[in-house]
Amino acid sequence: MKKISLVLMIAAASTLMAADGAEIFKAKCFSCHGEKAAKSALNKSQIIAGWDAAKTIASVTGYKNGEGGPMKGVMKPIASGLTDDDLKAVAATIASYK
């Protein structure tokens, strides 16, 4: 019985700690990319709404590594603050904005 309780507690804690893509987008992306990622950030980026998750992950990973287009100076500190789980969650959220 103790093992079952422990497993349930771990599962509940994992669920509570799971990254929330919408909250991450609101905190890290919204101010430049706008509501549901529908605007060009600072009139320099592509509109990212509806990008598939793999494209978003590749782009943000590039920014983390100091690569990318004209927005790399702005994006590197933001991208560097995202964990892999955060990035997966926000990428899925962006993909859902169609």
C-alpha positions in Angstrom: 0.0 0.0 0.0 2.9 2.4 0.8 4.4 1.8 -2.7 1.1 2.6 -4.4 0.8 5.8 -2.3 4.3 6.8 -3.2 3.7 6.2 -6.9 0.5 8.3 -6.8 2.3 11.1 -5.0 5.1 11.2 -7.5 2.7 11.2 -10.4 0.7 14.0 -8.9 3.9 16.1 -8.3 5.0 15.5 -11.9 1.7 16.7 -13.2 1.9 19.8 -11.0 5.4 20.6 -12.2 4.7 20.0 -15.9 5.5 23.0 -18.0 2.5 25.1 -19.1 3.1 26.3 -22.6 0.4 28.9 -22.5 1.8 30.4 -19.3 5.3 30.3 -20.7 4.2 32.0 -23.9 2.4 34.7 -21.9 5.4 35.4 -19.7 8.2 35.1 -22.3 6.8 35.6 -25.8 3.5 37.5 -25.7 5.0 41.0 -25.4 6.7 40.7 -28.8 4.8 38.1 -30.7 1.3 39.2 -29.5 -2.0 37.4 -28.9 -1.7 33.8 -30.1 1.7 34.6 -31.8 -0.1 36.4 -34.6 2.2 39.4 -35.1 5.7 40.0 -36.4 7.9 40.5 -33.3 9.3 44.1 -33.5 8.3 44.1 -37.2 11.3 41.9 -37.9 10.3 38.3 -37.4 8.1 35.9 -39.1 4.6 35.4 -37.7 5.1 32.1 -35.8 1.4 31.2 -35.1 0.9 27.7 -36.3 4.5 26.7 -36.7 4.9 23.0 -36.1 6.6 22.3 -32.8 9.7 20.9 -34.4 10.3 24.2 -36.3 9.8 26.3 -33.2 12.2 24.0 -31.2 14.8 24.2 -33.9 14.6 28.0 -34.1 14.7 28.6 -30.4 17.6 26.1 -30.0 19.5 28.0 -32.7 18.9 31.2 -30.7 20.1 29.5 -27.5 23.3 28.7 -29.4 23.7 32.3 -30.7 22.6 31.5 -34.2 19.7 32.8 -36.1 18.5 35.9 -38.0 18.2 39.5 -37.0 16.5 38.8 -33.7 19.2 36.7 -32.2 20.4 39.4 -29.9 16.9 39.8 -28.4 16.1 36.1 -28.5 19.3 34.5 -27.0 18.6 35.6 -23.4 15.0 34.6 -23.6 15.8 31.2 -25.2 18.5 30.5 -22.8 16.1 30.8 -19.9 13.9 28.0 -21.2 14.4 24.4 -20.1 13.9 21.6 -22.6 10.5 20.9 -21.1 9.6 24.6 -21.2 10.6 24.7 -24.9 8.5 21.6 -25.8 5.5 23.0 -24.0 5.6 26.5 -25.6 6.3 25.0 -29.0 3.2 22.8 -28.7 1.2 25.9 -27.7 2.5 27.9 -30.7 1.6 25.0 -33.0 -1.9 25.1 -31.6 -2.3 28.8 -32.6 -3.6 28.5 -36.1 
